[in-house]
Structures are given as structure tokens and as C-alpha cells.
């Protein structure tokens, strides 16, 4: 079968397209078919949901895609490694590095006042209730991965070796730095996204779908559900990074600018920063109030917002088990990433203009101020996009994706069609 002009050969580290469709099917199926679990707290019911979603995705990739056999895992399963003295000695060193890693994370959560807030209670009560299970899973994952790795001396090993040798050995500090950066990514985003998910689960499970009375009710539910679906994959991506699933972090953003423009968009930084510099909100002017008396326009406007959110959510689903900010864990192809680069940022920023309608205000000056503030937020996301490109560009897979999108992406194709009439008109003018 001939390859189409707009298709491309999948590079080594592409994320399986089918995983996105499995996620898109599994999330609503699990949510809407969820049994009555009133005997569980909302937190534990959500934990069971997260685990179920992970098992569905992991089962599909392991059984049907044989993802554990991918070259990108860096694994070669050989039971003889367990009796290999070199592997055994390195394992002891790695355990020191793993204990040190967990100790650092524990110290961070203990010292930071942010995590003493009641809002983070679901995350830390889960840790306190199931700490033994978490430790077992972590040590089992590291153990099995270590004795299967072709090159077992990773960042955790070098951290352990640095501590044991008091910094005098042959230490790869670049690997230690990469390990610590990935720890920062997981340590910051996991509790934040997990708590968002638990609260969304509790809210959505309490809604009576049979009580919907029209499009406004459907819009409110779907708006929240799209973010819930997005958070589901986000939490799974942060919590279950593992080599045997080829979902490990390959490298992490290493520049200050990349980190700042990313974490600035999340709590607690965004709440502090946006109020002072990007306050584009007008509580008295919302799109729903603006168009309430025009049902047709209300429906069109709301449907457009939901369509953009669907694109945003599908982008996360396409990442499957591998979503993560500030990291490279593989390249995703197919919708919506076959339309343009950064489809999630584009769709998300477009929804803010439609939801907040900053151009509708009490007076022209306020409207202009609101528009400039939201444009400033758009600029922050533009910087995020450019920093992500710089972070991902060392990957040949991502460079291949960039070339493909530049030639065959939706914006590229639209640009070609717009230029085509001009090119055809030029010879006619010359003939005249």
C-alpha cells in the first residue's frame, strides 16, 4: 500500500496512536459505568478509578503492543542478571540513591508550608494511609528495572555512589542533575493534579445526569468533564512512569526560562501573579449572561468552546501513559498533533477569549485593558511553546515531526491554498 503524501514514517520514540483511542474510550466508560461505591470515600473511589485506568492502558500496551519489547525502554530481560555480581553490587548502590531520593522528597513536603494547606489533604492522607503499598511498588519497580537494564547506572545509581564515595568517585553529575529535575517535576505536579482530580471526581459523581434541562446543563457538565478527563491522564502520567511501559522520562527541561513560564501557569504561582498583572476577568460580564437571551447564539458559542476543549483534552489522551510537563517522554502523532504544533495551547487560549469575552466590558478602557491582559497570558503560553520546542528538539523523532508539520500540517496546507490563487493569477497578469 502506497504511503500518502501527508503520512510519515513513525520514528523510534513515537507514542502509539491507538493508546490515545483506548484512553478516550476507557475514561468515559469507567466514569459512566462506575458502580455504586458509597462505602468508599470520594478520595478512595477516585484512587480506585485512577488504578483502573492505569491497568486498562498498561494491559493494552503490554499485551497488544508489546511495549516492553521496545528498544526505547533500555531493557533486556535476562533472569541471569539477578545472580550477576556486578548487577548485585550496583543494586546496593542504587538502593542508597533511591532512599536518598525519597528522603529528599519527604523533607520537601514536610518543610514547605504550601502542603500544610487543607486543600492538599487528599494527597497526603493517601500517602499516610497507603505508604507501605507505595514503597513496595516503588522498590519493586526499581528492582525489576535495574536487573533488566542494559545500562543500570542511571541517575539514581550515581546519586547513591556520590553519597557512598563522599563525592570522590567517577560520578556523572549530569545524570544526577537529570534525576533531580525529574524528581522536581513529579514532586511539584503530582500532588497538585491529584487533588484537582479528586475534587472533580467528587463533584461530577454528585451530578444527576437525568436532571439536565437543556444545553446550559450539558455545557456545565461537559466543561468540567473535559478537564476531569485531562486530569485523569495527567495524574496517571506523573504517577506511573516506568521503563517496562516505555513511559520513563528521557530528559527534563534544564533552562530557568522554561521552568518559570511553565510553573507560573499553575497554583500557587498563577493565583498570585494573575491578580497583579493579568487580571482580565469581569465577573459581571460572562459569555453566558451576554448571550442568554439568544438561545441559538448561546448554543453555537458554547458548542465552540466545548469543541476547543475536546481538542485540548484529546491532546492529553494522545499522550497515553506519557503526559508530563517539562519533560521529553516520546512524540505523539495523529489528531490533534497532525493539525499543527501545540494544538492544546492554541485551543486552550482560544477558549479563554470565548469564555471571558474581555472585549465586552463596562467601558472601552476596561475592555482594552482586559484584552491586553489576556494577550499577555497568550504571550506566556507562546514562550512555553517555544521553550518546549527547544527542550524536545534534541530528539530526532521531534525534529522529524516538526518537518512533517511544516509541510503537511493544517496551517501549512491552508497557507499553500491561499498562495495558490496568487501564483495562478501572476502568469495571467503577465500575459495581459
Secondary structure, 3 states (H helix, E strand, C coil): CCCCCCCCCCCCCEECHHHHHHHHHHHHHHHHCCCCCCCCCHHHHHHHHHHHHHHHHHHHHHHHCCHHHCHHHCECCCHHHHHCHHHHHHHHHHHHHHHHHHHHHHHHHHHCHHHHCHHHHHHHHHHHHHHHHHHHHHHHHHHHHHCCECCCCCHHHHHHHHHHHCCCCCCCHHHHHHHHHHHHHHHHHHHHHHHHHHHHHHHHHCCCHHHCCCHHHHHHHHHHHHHHHHHHHHHHHHHCCCHHHCCCCCEECCCHHHHHHHHCCCCCHHHHHHHHHCCCCCCCCCHHHHHCCCHHHHHHHHHHHHHHHHHHHHHHHHCHHHCCCCEECCEECCCCCCCCCCHHHHHHHHHHHHHHCCCCCCCHHHHHHHHHHHHHHHHHHHHHHHHHHHHHCCCHHHHHHHHHHHHHCHHHHHHHHHHHHHHHHHHHHHHC
